[in-house]
């Protein structure tokens, strides 16, 4: 589970870097490309955390049913 948190955090960091690059590049085309990449990394980070939360809830439900 910790690995999923580390990966989600890494994706957030990449998203932030892409946002920074999008705001500093002189090319409009590259700005759009970096913005799209940032959005993708953010969605990936949210998805990883979403899957982790789902797994945690499933484990809680399983423990509840067995006790």
PDB file of N, CA, C and O in Angstrom:
ATOM      1  N   UNK A   1       0.822  -1.189   0.000  1.00  0.00           N
ATOM      2  CA  UNK A   1       0.000   0.000   0.000  1.00  0.00           C
ATOM      3  C   UNK A   1       0.870   1.257   0.000  1.00  0.00           C
ATOM      4  O   UNK A   1       0.527   2.249  -0.643  1.00  0.00           O
ATOM      5  N   UNK A   2       1.980   1.219   0.711  1.00  0.00           N
ATOM      6  CA  UNK A   2       2.891   2.353   0.746  1.00  0.00           C
ATOM      7  C   UNK A   2       3.439   2.640  -0.644  1.00  0.00           C
ATOM      8  O   UNK A   2       3.641   3.797  -1.015  1.00  0.00           O
ATOM      9  N   UNK A   3       3.679   1.578  -1.412  1.00  0.00           N
ATOM     10  CA  UNK A   3       4.178   1.745  -2.771  1.00  0.00           C
ATOM     11  C   UNK A   3       3.188   2.542  -3.617  1.00  0.00           C
ATOM     12  O   UNK A   3       3.592   3.393  -4.409  1.00  0.00           O
ATOM     13  N   UNK A   4       1.913   2.273  -3.453  1.00  0.00           N
ATOM     14  CA  UNK A   4       0.886   3.010  -4.202  1.00  0.00           C
ATOM     15  C   UNK A   4       0.893   4.485  -3.812  1.00  0.00           C
ATOM     16  O   UNK A   4       0.727   5.354  -4.668  1.00  0.00           O
ATOM     17  N   UNK A   5       1.083   4.770  -2.530  1.00  0.00           N
ATOM     18  CA  UNK A   5       1.164   6.161  -2.092  1.00  0.00           C
ATOM     19  C   UNK A   5       2.377   6.849  -2.685  1.00  0.00           C
ATOM     20  O   UNK A   5       2.288   7.995  -3.124  1.00  0.00           O
ATOM     21  N   UNK A   6       3.508   6.162  -2.703  1.00  0.00           N
ATOM     22  CA  UNK A   6       4.724   6.738  -3.286  1.00  0.00           C
ATOM     23  C   UNK A   6       4.539   7.014  -4.766  1.00  0.00           C
ATOM     24  O   UNK A   6       4.964   8.056  -5.265  1.00  0.00           O
ATOM     25  N   UNK A   7       3.908   6.083  -5.471  1.00  0.00           N
ATOM     26  CA  UNK A   7       3.679   6.284  -6.904  1.00  0.00           C
ATOM     27  C   UNK A   7       2.703   7.424  -7.153  1.00  0.00           C
ATOM     28  O   UNK A   7       2.897   8.215  -8.075  1.00  0.00           O
ATOM     29  N   UNK A   8       1.670   7.514  -6.350  1.00  0.00           N
ATOM     30  CA  UNK A   8       0.711   8.610  -6.504  1.00  0.00           C
ATOM     31  C   UNK A   8       1.393   9.946  -6.249  1.00  0.00           C
ATOM     32  O   UNK A   8       1.165  10.912  -6.977  1.00  0.00           O
ATOM     33  N   UNK A   9       2.220  10.003  -5.230  1.00  0.00           N
ATOM     34  CA  UNK A   9       2.956  11.239  -4.931  1.00  0.00           C
ATOM     35  C   UNK A   9       3.910  11.583  -6.067  1.00  0.00           C
ATOM     36  O   UNK A   9       4.045  12.752  -6.431  1.00  0.00           O
ATOM     37  N   UNK A  10       4.566  10.583  -6.626  1.00  0.00           N
ATOM     38  CA  UNK A  10       5.467  10.813  -7.757  1.00  0.00           C
ATOM     39  C   UNK A  10       4.687  11.371  -8.952  1.00  0.00           C
ATOM     40  O   UNK A  10       5.159  12.282  -9.632  1.00  0.00           O
ATOM     41  N   UNK A  11       3.510  10.832  -9.203  1.00  0.00           N
ATOM     42  CA  UNK A  11       2.676  11.339 -10.299  1.00  0.00           C
ATOM     43  C   UNK A  11       2.268  12.781 -10.046  1.00  0.00           C
ATOM     44  O   UNK A  11       2.230  13.587 -10.975  1.00  0.00           O
ATOM     45  N   UNK A  12       1.961  13.114  -8.797  1.00  0.00           N
ATOM     46  CA  UNK A  12       1.622  14.506  -8.457  1.00  0.00           C
ATOM     47  C   UNK A  12       2.799  15.441  -8.706  1.00  0.00           C
ATOM     48  O   UNK A  12       2.630  16.549  -9.214  1.00  0.00           O
ATOM     49  N   UNK A  13       3.994  14.979  -8.341  1.00  0.00           N
ATOM     50  CA  UNK A  13       5.190  15.788  -8.572  1.00  0.00           C
ATOM     51  C   UNK A  13       5.428  16.006 -10.069  1.00  0.00           C
ATOM     52  O   UNK A  13       5.786  17.104 -10.494  1.00  0.00           O
ATOM     53  N   UNK A  14       5.227  14.959 -10.855  1.00  0.00           N
ATOM     54  CA  UNK A  14       5.380  15.098 -12.305  1.00  0.00           C
ATOM     55  C   UNK A  14       4.334  16.058 -12.874  1.00  0.00           C
ATOM     56  O   UNK A  14       4.635  16.854 -13.763  1.00  0.00           O
ATOM     57  N   UNK A  15       3.116  15.982 -12.362  1.00  0.00           N
ATOM     58  CA  UNK A  15       2.062  16.888 -12.811  1.00  0.00           C
ATOM     59  C   UNK A  15       2.436  18.338 -12.505  1.00  0.00           C
ATOM     60  O   UNK A  15       2.251  19.225 -13.338  1.00  0.00           O
ATOM     61  N   UNK A  16       2.954  18.563 -11.321  1.00  0.00           N
ATOM     62  CA  UNK A  16       3.359  19.917 -10.932  1.00  0.00           C
ATOM     63  C   UNK A  16       4.495  20.426 -11.817  1.00  0.00           C
ATOM     64  O   UNK A  16       4.493  21.590 -12.218  1.00  0.00           O
ATOM     65  N   UNK A  17       5.454  19.574 -12.120  1.00  0.00           N
ATOM     66  CA  UNK A  17       6.552  19.950 -13.004  1.00  0.00           C
ATOM     67  C   UNK A  17       6.037  20.293 -14.400  1.00  0.00           C
ATOM     68  O   UNK A  17       6.497  21.258 -15.011  1.00  0.00           O
ATOM     69  N   UNK A  18       5.092  19.513 -14.903  1.00  0.00           N
ATOM     70  CA  UNK A  18       4.513  19.803 -16.214  1.00  0.00           C
ATOM     71  C   UNK A  18       3.756  21.137 -16.192  1.00  0.00           C
ATOM     72  O   UNK A  18       3.813  21.898 -17.158  1.00  0.00           O
ATOM     73  N   UNK A  19       3.055  21.416 -15.100  1.00  0.00           N
ATOM     74  CA  UNK A  19       2.361  22.706 -14.984  1.00  0.00           C
ATOM     75  C   UNK A  19       3.360  23.858 -15.001  1.00  0.00           C
ATOM     76  O   UNK A  19       3.131  24.884 -15.642  1.00  0.00           O
ATOM     77  N   UNK A  20       4.462  23.678 -14.294  1.00  0.00           N
ATOM     78  CA  UNK A  20       5.497  24.714 -14.263  1.00  0.00           C
ATOM     79  C   UNK A  20       6.058  24.930 -15.666  1.00  0.00           C
ATOM     80  O   UNK A  20       6.216  26.068 -16.109  1.00  0.00           O
ATOM     81  N   UNK A  21       6.355  23.843 -16.356  1.00  0.00           N
ATOM     82  CA  UNK A  21       6.887  23.952 -17.715  1.00  0.00           C
ATOM     83  C   UNK A  21       5.881  24.614 -18.651  1.00  0.00           C
ATOM     84  O   UNK A  21       6.255  25.418 -19.505  1.00  0.00           O
ATOM     85  N   UNK A  22       4.609  24.275 -18.489  1.00  0.00           N
ATOM     86  CA  UNK A  22       3.567  24.871 -19.334  1.00  0.00           C
ATOM     87  C   UNK A  22       3.498  26.382 -19.136  1.00  0.00           C
ATOM     88  O   UNK A  22       3.237  27.128 -20.080  1.00  0.00           O
ATOM     89  N   UNK A  23       3.731  26.822 -17.919  1.00  0.00           N
ATOM     90  CA  UNK A  23       3.620  28.262 -17.650  1.00  0.00           C
ATOM     91  C   UNK A  23       4.876  29.037 -18.037  1.00  0.00           C
ATOM     92  O   UNK A  23       4.830  30.263 -18.143  1.00  0.00           O
ATOM     93  N   UNK A  24       5.998  28.345 -18.249  1.00  0.00           N
ATOM     94  CA  UNK A  24       7.240  29.058 -18.540  1.00  0.00           C
ATOM     95  C   UNK A  24       7.709  28.925 -19.987  1.00  0.00           C
ATOM     96  O   UNK A  24       8.573  29.684 -20.425  1.00  0.00           O
ATOM     97  N   UNK A  25       7.157  27.979 -20.729  1.00  0.00           N
ATOM     98  CA  UNK A  25       7.611  27.800 -22.111  1.00  0.00           C
ATOM     99  C   UNK A  25       7.119  28.951 -22.993  1.00  0.00           C
ATOM    100  O   UNK A  25       6.066  29.539 -22.746  1.00  0.00           O
ATOM    101  N   UNK A  26       7.892  29.248 -24.006  1.00  0.00           N
ATOM    102  CA  UNK A  26       7.533  30.322 -24.928  1.00  0.00           C
ATOM    103  C   UNK A  26       6.644  29.833 -26.068  1.00  0.00           C
ATOM    104  O   UNK A  26       6.037  30.638 -26.774  1.00  0.00           O
ATOM    105  N   UNK A  27       6.568  28.533 -26.244  1.00  0.00           N
ATOM    106  CA  UNK A  27       5.792  27.949 -27.334  1.00  0.00           C
ATOM    107  C   UNK A  27       4.378  27.619 -26.855  1.00  0.00           C
ATOM    108  O   UNK A  27       4.195  26.918 -25.860  1.00  0.00           O
ATOM    109  N   UNK A  28       3.387  28.131 -27.575  1.00  0.00           N
ATOM    110  CA  UNK A  28       1.992  27.841 -27.223  1.00  0.00           C
ATOM    111  C   UNK A  28       1.695  26.355 -27.384  1.00  0.00           C
ATOM    112  O   UNK A  28       0.966  25.767 -26.586  1.00  0.00           O
ATOM    113  N   UNK A  29       2.264  25.758 -28.418  1.00  0.00           N
ATOM    114  CA  UNK A  29       2.047  24.327 -28.660  1.00  0.00           C
ATOM    115  C   UNK A  29       2.614  23.489 -27.509  1.00  0.00           C
ATOM    116  O   UNK A  29       1.969  22.544 -27.057  1.00  0.00           O
ATOM    117  N   UNK A  30       3.808  23.829 -27.038  1.00  0.00           N
ATOM    118  CA  UNK A  30       4.400  23.077 -25.928  1.00  0.00           C
ATOM    119  C   UNK A  30       3.650  23.335 -24.625  1.00  0.00           C
ATOM    120  O   UNK A  30       3.538  22.445 -23.782  1.00  0.00           O
ATOM    121  N   UNK A  31       3.145  24.539 -24.462  1.00  0.00           N
ATOM    122  CA  UNK A  31       2.363  24.848 -23.267  1.00  0.00           C
ATOM    123  C   UNK A  31       1.124  23.957 -23.201  1.00  0.00           C
ATOM    124  O   UNK A  31       0.790  23.420 -22.144  1.00  0.00           O
ATOM    125  N   UNK A  32       0.449  23.805 -24.336  1.00  0.00           N
ATOM    126  CA  UNK A  32      -0.731  22.937 -24.402  1.00  0.00           C
ATOM    127  C   UNK A  32      -0.331  21.488 -24.121  1.00  0.00           C
ATOM    128  O   UNK A  32      -1.016  20.777 -23.385  1.00  0.00           O
ATOM    129  N   UNK A  33       0.766  21.068 -24.704  1.00  0.00           N
ATOM    130  CA  UNK A  33       1.223  19.688 -24.516  1.00  0.00           C
ATOM    131  C   UNK A  33       1.559  19.423 -23.046  1.00  0.00           C
ATOM    132  O   UNK A  33       1.153  18.401 -22.493  1.00  0.00           O
ATOM    133  N   UNK A  34       2.298  20.341 -22.413  1.00  0.00           N
ATOM    134  CA  UNK A  34       2.640  20.165 -20.994  1.00  0.00           C
ATOM    135  C   UNK A  34       1.395  20.185 -20.113  1.00  0.00           C
ATOM    136  O   UNK A  34       1.307  19.434 -19.142  1.00  0.00           O
ATOM    137  N   UNK A  35       0.440  21.036 -20.448  1.00  0.00           N
ATOM    138  CA  UNK A  35      -0.814  21.092 -19.678  1.00  0.00           C
ATOM    139  C   UNK A  35      -1.574  19.774 -19.770  1.00  0.00           C
ATOM    140  O   UNK A  35      -2.126  19.300 -18.777  1.00  0.00           O
ATOM    141  N   UNK A  36      -1.600  19.189 -20.951  1.00  0.00           N
ATOM    142  CA  UNK A  36      -2.255  17.885 -21.130  1.00  0.00           C
ATOM    143  C   UNK A  36      -1.533  16.798 -20.337  1.00  0.00           C
ATOM    144  O   UNK A  36      -2.164  15.933 -19.729  1.00  0.00           O
ATOM    145  N   UNK A  37      -0.215  16.854 -20.351  1.00  0.00           N
ATOM    146  CA  UNK A  37       0.560  15.878 -19.581  1.00  0.00           C
ATOM    147  C   UNK A  37       0.285  16.043 -18.083  1.00  0.00           C
ATOM    148  O   UNK A  37       0.149  15.053 -17.363  1.00  0.00           O
ATOM    149  N   UNK A  38       0.204  17.283 -17.619  1.00  0.00           N
ATOM    150  CA  UNK A  38      -0.082  17.539 -16.204  1.00  0.00           C
ATOM    151  C   UNK A  38      -1.439  16.968 -15.820  1.00  0.00           C
ATOM    152  O   UNK A  38      -1.590  16.359 -14.761  1.00  0.00           O
ATOM    153  N   UNK A  39      -2.421  17.171 -16.686  1.00  0.00           N
ATOM    154  CA  UNK A  39      -3.757  16.638 -16.425  1.00  0.00           C
ATOM    155  C   UNK A  39      -3.730  15.109 -16.354  1.00  0.00           C
ATOM    156  O   UNK A  39      -4.367  14.508 -15.489  1.00  0.00           O
ATOM    157  N   UNK A  40      -2.995  14.496 -17.265  1.00  0.00           N
ATOM    158  CA  UNK A  40      -2.878  13.039 -17.269  1.00  0.00           C
ATOM    159  C   UNK A  40      -2.220  12.507 -16.010  1.00  0.00           C
ATOM    160  O   UNK A  40      -2.691  11.534 -15.422  1.00  0.00           O
ATOM    161  N   UNK A  41      -1.129  13.142 -15.594  1.00  0.00           N
ATOM    162  CA  UNK A  41      -0.454  12.708 -14.369  1.00  0.00           C
ATOM    163  C   UNK A  41      -1.343  12.903 -13.139  1.00  0.00           C
ATOM    164  O   UNK A  41      -1.339  12.073 -12.229  1.00  0.00           O
ATOM    165  N   UNK A  42      -2.099  13.989 -13.112  1.00  0.00           N
ATOM    166  CA  UNK A  42      -3.011  14.216 -11.985  1.00  0.00           C
ATOM    167  C   UNK A  42      -4.085  13.134 -11.924  1.00  0.00           C
ATOM    168  O   UNK A  42      -4.401  12.623 -10.850  1.00  0.00           O
ATOM    169  N   UNK A  43      -4.640  12.792 -13.076  1.00  0.00           N
ATOM    170  CA  UNK A  43      -5.655  11.731 -13.116  1.00  0.00           C
ATOM    171  C   UNK A  43      -5.060  10.393 -12.698  1.00  0.00           C
ATOM    172  O   UNK A  43      -5.701   9.606 -12.002  1.00  0.00           O
ATOM    173  N   UNK A  44      -3.838  10.145 -13.126  1.00  0.00           N
ATOM    174  CA  UNK A  44      -3.172   8.901 -12.748  1.00  0.00           C
ATOM    175  C   UNK A  44      -2.965   8.845 -11.235  1.00  0.00           C
ATOM    176  O   UNK A  44      -3.195   7.807 -10.614  1.00  0.00           O
ATOM    177  N   UNK A  45      -2.530   9.959 -10.641  1.00  0.00           N
ATOM    178  CA  UNK A  45      -2.333  10.010  -9.190  1.00  0.00           C
ATOM    179  C   UNK A  45      -3.648   9.778  -8.463  1.00  0.00           C
ATOM    180  O   UNK A  45      -3.701   9.016  -7.498  1.00  0.00           O
ATOM    181  N   UNK A  46      -4.709  10.432  -8.921  1.00  0.00           N
ATOM    182  CA  UNK A  46      -6.024  10.257  -8.286  1.00  0.00           C
ATOM    183  C   UNK A  46      -6.508   8.824  -8.434  1.00  0.00           C
ATOM    184  O   UNK A  46      -7.093   8.266  -7.505  1.00  0.00           O
ATOM    185  N   UNK A  47      -6.270   8.232  -9.581  1.00  0.00           N
ATOM    186  CA  UNK A  47      -6.675   6.842  -9.806  1.00  0.00           C
ATOM    187  C   UNK A  47      -5.937   5.885  -8.907  1.00  0.00           C
ATOM    188  O   UNK A  47      -6.534   4.948  -8.376  1.00  0.00           O
ATOM    189  N   UNK A  48      -4.646   6.102  -8.724  1.00  0.00           N
ATOM    190  CA  UNK A  48      -3.864   5.227  -7.849  1.00  0.00           C
ATOM    191  C   UNK A  48      -4.374   5.316  -6.423  1.00  0.00           C
ATOM    192  O   UNK A  48      -4.502   4.299  -5.741  1.00  0.00           O
ATOM    193  N   UNK A  49      -4.666   6.526  -5.971  1.00  0.00           N
ATOM    194  CA  UNK A  49      -5.192   6.666  -4.619  1.00  0.00           C
ATOM    195  C   UNK A  49      -6.597   6.089  -4.520  1.00  0.00           C
ATOM    196  O   UNK A  49      -6.967   5.514  -3.497  1.00  0.00           O
ATOM    197  N   UNK A  50      -7.378   6.243  -5.585  1.00  0.00           N
ATOM    198  CA  UNK A  50      -8.726   5.677  -5.595  1.00  0.00           C
ATOM    199  C   UNK A  50      -8.701   4.167  -5.478  1.00  0.00           C
ATOM    200  O   UNK A  50      -9.490   3.587  -4.732  1.00  0.00           O
ATOM    201  N   UNK A  51      -7.801   3.525  -6.208  1.00  0.00           N
ATOM    202  CA  UNK A  51      -7.664   2.073  -6.123  1.00  0.00           C
ATOM    203  C   UNK A  51      -7.192   1.647  -4.746  1.00  0.00           C
ATOM    204  O   UNK A  51      -7.637   0.629  -4.215  1.00  0.00           O
ATOM    205  N   UNK A  52      -6.285   2.430  -4.169  1.00  0.00           N
ATOM    206  CA  UNK A  52      -5.790   2.104  -2.830  1.00  0.00           C
ATOM    207  C   UNK A  52      -6.927   2.207  -1.811  1.00  0.00           C
ATOM    208  O   UNK A  52      -7.064   1.343  -0.945  1.00  0.00           O
ATOM    209  N   UNK A  53      -7.729   3.247  -1.913  1.00  0.00           N
ATOM    210  CA  UNK A  53      -8.861   3.410  -0.989  1.00  0.00           C
ATOM    211  C   UNK A  53      -9.865   2.273  -1.149  1.00  0.00           C
ATOM    212  O   UNK A  53     -10.404   1.764  -0.166  1.00  0.00           O
ATOM    213  N   UNK A  54     -10.107   1.886  -2.383  1.00  0.00           N
ATOM    214  CA  UNK A  54     -11.023   0.785  -2.648  1.00  0.00           C
ATOM    215  C   UNK A  54     -10.500  -0.503  -2.028  1.00  0.00           C
ATOM    216  O   UNK A  54     -11.269  -1.260  -1.436  1.00  0.00           O
ATOM    217  N   UNK A  55      -9.202  -0.759  -2.157  1.00  0.00           N
ATOM    218  CA  UNK A  55      -8.605  -1.958  -1.572  1.00  0.00           C
ATOM    219  C   UNK A  55      -8.709  -1.916  -0.041  1.00  0.00           C
ATOM    220  O   UNK A  55      -8.989  -2.934   0.591  1.00  0.00           O
ATOM    221  N   UNK A  56      -8.485  -0.752   0.543  1.00  0.00           N
ATOM    222  CA  UNK A  56      -8.584  -0.616   1.997  1.00  0.00           C
ATOM    223  C   UNK A  56     -10.014  -0.860   2.471  1.00  0.00           C
ATOM    224  O   UNK A  56     -10.227  -1.530   3.482  1.00  0.00           O
ATOM    225  N   UNK A  57     -10.986  -0.324   1.753  1.00  0.00           N
ATOM    226  CA  UNK A  57     -12.389  -0.552   2.120  1.00  0.00           C
ATOM    227  C   UNK A  57     -12.768  -2.019   1.979  1.00  0.00           C
ATOM    228  O   UNK A  57     -13.513  -2.555   2.800  1.00  0.00           O
ATOM    229  N   UNK A  58     -12.254  -2.666   0.940  1.00  0.00           N
ATOM    230  CA  UNK A  58     -12.526  -4.089   0.756  1.00  0.00           C
ATOM    231  C   UNK A  58     -11.939  -4.902   1.905  1.00  0.00           C
ATOM    232  O   UNK A  58     -12.569  -5.849   2.376  1.00  0.00           O
ATOM    233  N   UNK A  59     -10.757  -4.549   2.356  1.00  0.00           N
ATOM    234  CA  UNK A  59     -10.124  -5.253   3.472  1.00  0.00           C
ATOM    235  C   UNK A  59     -10.924  -5.051   4.754  1.00  0.00           C
ATOM    236  O   UNK A  59     -11.102  -5.990   5.530  1.00  0.00           O
ATOM    237  N   UNK A  60     -11.401  -3.843   4.977  1.00  0.00           N
ATOM    238  CA  UNK A  60     -12.222  -3.551   6.165  1.00  0.00           C
ATOM    239  C   UNK A  60     -13.519  -4.355   6.107  1.00  0.00           C
ATOM    240  O   UNK A  60     -13.936  -4.945   7.104  1.00  0.00           O
ATOM    241  N   UNK A  61     -14.147  -4.376   4.947  1.00  0.00           N
ATOM    242  CA  UNK A  61     -15.395  -5.118   4.792  1.00  0.00           C
ATOM    243  C   UNK A  61     -15.163  -6.610   5.027  1.00  0.00           C
ATOM    244  O   UNK A  61     -15.970  -7.277   5.675  1.00  0.00           O
ATOM    245  N   UNK A  62     -14.073  -7.117   4.506  1.00  0.00           N
ATOM    246  CA  UNK A  62     -13.761  -8.550   4.699  1.00  0.00           C
ATOM    247  C   UNK A  62     -13.533  -8.865   6.171  1.00  0.00           C
ATOM    248  O   UNK A  62     -14.010  -9.880   6.677  1.00  0.00           O
ATOM    249  N   UNK A  63     -12.805  -7.996   6.850  1.00  0.00           N
ATOM    250  CA  UNK A  63     -12.566  -8.202   8.294  1.00  0.00           C
ATOM    251  C   UNK A  63     -13.844  -8.117   9.092  1.00  0.00           C
ATOM    252  O   UNK A  63     -14.023  -8.856  10.060  1.00  0.00           O
ATOM    253  N   UNK A  64     -14.735  -7.228   8.699  1.00  0.00           N
ATOM    254  CA  UNK A  64     -16.010  -7.073   9.381  1.00  0.00           C
ATOM    255  C   UNK A  64     -16.879  -8.313   9.213  1.00  0.00           C
ATOM    256  O   UNK A  64     -17.542  -8.752  10.152  1.00  0.00           O
ATOM    257  N   UNK A  65     -16.868  -8.870   8.006  1.00  0.00           N
ATOM    258  CA  UNK A  65     -17.700 -10.044   7.733  1.00  0.00           C
ATOM    259  C   UNK A  65     -17.152 -11.294   8.440  1.00  0.00           C
ATOM    260  O   UNK A  65     -17.927 -12.170   8.825  1.00  0.00           O
ATOM    261  N   UNK A  66     -15.850 -11.382   8.610  1.00  0.00           N
ATOM    262  CA  UNK A  66     -15.262 -12.572   9.232  1.00  0.00           C
ATOM    263  C   UNK A  66     -15.311 -12.522  10.744  1.00  0.00           C
ATOM    264  O   UNK A  66     -15.143 -13.551  11.398  1.00  0.00           O
ATOM    265  N   UNK A  67     -15.539 -11.346  11.316  1.00  0.00           N
ATOM    266  CA  UNK A  67     -15.585 -11.227  12.789  1.00  0.00           C
ATOM    267  C   UNK A  67     -16.965 -11.255  13.318  1.00  0.00           C
ATOM    268  O   UNK A  67     -17.164 -11.165  14.529  1.00  0.00           O
TER     269      UNK A  67
END
